[in-house]
């Protein structure tokens, strides 16, 4: 009974139609923002032995969910991350900016290393993380959490701008991460079965990394432009895959 009395004030939005619109909008937004993370998770877990891939995705995304919920619990601190802490090049840098820049640099470095290995697979001198092709399960989960921290802070700040209801934010995050959990396996398998998709996905990561760096430097790039470019590239690659399939013996008329 005490739990119900404690939670009741947080769920008063159920009788407000505008709150439901905000919830649905925020869920869609969180799912779309999770695409970036899913691509990274898919490429990263495909570096593991096949027997460990599904477990790594489950553990990584589950830990990411817990981290997002903890960050929401400290939302008053997260919001303050947008306050400038120093000024350089005429731009006031906040902790959020610094986190975005660090995450963007990590993504650019990661994608560049992987592209180098994909183009020249015989060169083992400079592969990612640990100088070997295989990464450990713990290493994969750590990297998933590291990048999810960057995306989480950005998405939570976005959520704050859309609604004041903390319950709506929690529900949106839980639903979005649940969708990520369901989609991670099929996406990773699709990437693994279609090698040409790997290069496209790495190109997406490079673009996302540069977008994060630009955002941190004060040059905001509308997300719509990014996703439109990704969608167009995916469409072209889909047509290429269809054309290749039809050229194979027995693949078409």
C-alpha positions, 0 to 999 in steps of 0.5 A: 500500500505504501508503495502504491501511495509513493508511486501514485503521484508519478503516474498521474499523467495517465489521464492526460492525453498530451502526456501519452503523445509525449510518451509515444514520441519519446519512445520513437525518439529513443528507439531511433537514437538507439540505432547508432548504438545497435550498429556499434554493438552488432559490429563489436559482438561479431568480433567475438567467438560465435558461441559468446555473441548472443550472451555479449549482446544480452549482457551489454544491453542489460547493463546499458539499461541499468546504467540508463535507469541510474542516470535517470535517477540522477537527472538533476546532475545530468541536466547540469552537465550542459552548464559551460565549465570553460571557454575556448575558441569562442565556445563555452564547453560543458561536461556534456560537450566534452563527453560527446567529443570523447565519444566521437573520437572513440567512434572515429578511431574504432571505425577507422581501425576496423575499416583498415583491417577490413581493407587489409585483413592480412595486416595484424600489426594494428588491429583494434583493442588488444592487438588481436582479432578476437576480443574478450567478452568482458572487453566487448561489454566494457566498450558497449557500456563506454559508448552507451554512456555517451548516447545515454547522456545525450538521449536523457538531456533530449528527454528532459527537453520533451517532458517533465514527467520522470515516469514517462522517461523511465517507461520510454527508456525501458521500452526502447532498450527492450526493442534494442534487445530484440533487434540486436540479434537479427541485425548482428546476424544480417551484418555477419551474413552480408560482408558488404554491409560491414563497410556501410555500417562502419561508414555510419559509425564514422559519420556518427562519430564526426557528428558527435564531435561537431555537436560537442564543438557547438556545431549542431547537425540536425539528426534528420539529416544524418538518418536521411543520409543513412537511409539513402545509403542503406537503400542503395546498398539494398539495391546492390545486394538485390542486383548481385543476388539476381546475377548469381546462377539461379538467383533471378530471371 
